[in-house]
Amino acid sequence: MPWSRPFDEPIKPPKGRPTITLKDAAAYILKLPAAQQRRPEWQAAGEAVIMAAEDRGPLMHAHVGMMLALHGAKPIPEARPSRTHRGKRKLKRDR
């Protein structure tokens, strides 16, 4: 029963049919080439799927893990300080 739990939204891989349940997600991971299965993002996705199926983790973690492994994650650009303003601004009366 736990492996048949559906995701809130189906996961659409680039090729193949949508992944609807935890069992579908596990089958998708197991069909990957061994070299790809060993990549950290797929290891994390597989662990999240297993934990969700064993009720040791939320279903959402499995969904997010699969999405990140399938589509990748772009790094968030670091905020750069403004080049026009450095230090404290002086009031007009203090100039």
C-alpha positions in Angstrom: 0.0 0.0 0.0 2.7 2.6 0.8 4.4 2.2 -2.6 1.1 3.0 -4.3 0.8 6.4 -2.7 0.4 9.0 -5.4 2.3 12.3 -5.6 0.2 15.5 -5.4 1.2 16.3 -9.0 2.6 13.7 -11.5 6.3 14.1 -12.3 6.9 14.4 -16.0 10.3 13.1 -17.0 11.9 14.3 -20.3 11.2 10.9 -21.8 8.7 8.3 -20.9 5.4 8.3 -19.1 4.6 10.5 -16.0 5.6 9.2 -12.6 2.5 9.1 -10.5 3.2 6.9 -7.5 6.2 6.1 -5.3 6.4 2.7 -7.1 6.7 4.5 -10.5 9.5 6.7 -9.1 11.4 3.7 -7.8 11.0 1.9 -11.1 12.2 5.0 -13.0 15.3 5.2 -10.8 16.0 1.5 -11.2 15.8 1.7 -15.0 18.6 4.4 -15.1 22.1 3.3 -16.1 24.2 2.3 -13.0 26.5 5.3 -13.5 23.6 7.7 -13.4 22.1 5.9 -10.3 25.3 6.6 -8.4 25.1 10.3 -8.9 24.4 12.2 -5.7 21.1 13.7 -6.9 19.7 10.3 -7.8 21.0 8.8 -4.6 19.2 11.5 -2.6 16.0 11.0 -4.7 16.1 7.3 -4.2 16.5 7.7 -0.4 13.6 10.1 -0.2 11.4 7.8 -2.2 12.2 4.9 0.1 11.7 7.0 3.2 8.3 8.1 2.0 7.3 4.6 1.2 8.3 3.4 4.7 6.5 6.4 6.3 9.9 7.7 7.6 9.7 10.9 5.5 7.2 13.2 3.8 5.9 12.5 0.3 6.9 16.0 -0.7 10.6 15.3 -0.1 10.4 12.4 -2.6 8.6 14.6 -5.1 11.2 17.4 -4.7 14.1 14.9 -4.9 12.8 13.5 -8.1 12.2 16.9 -9.6 15.7 18.1 -8.7 17.3 14.9 -10.0 15.4 15.0 -13.3 15.6 18.7 -14.1 18.6 19.9 -12.0 18.8 22.8 -9.8 20.3 26.1 -10.8 22.4 27.8 -8.1 20.9 30.9 -6.6 23.0 33.9 -7.5 24.6 35.6 -4.5 23.4 39.1 -3.8 25.9 41.7 -4.8 26.1 45.0 -3.0 25.2 48.0 -4.9 28.1 49.8 -6.6 26.5 53.2 -6.3 26.1 53.3 -2.6 29.0 52.7 -0.2 28.9 53.5 3.4 26.4 55.8 5.1 24.7 58.4 3.1 25.1 62.0 4.3 22.2 64.2 4.7 22.1 67.4 2.7 22.5 69.5 5.8 25.6 67.6 6.9 27.5 68.1 3.6 
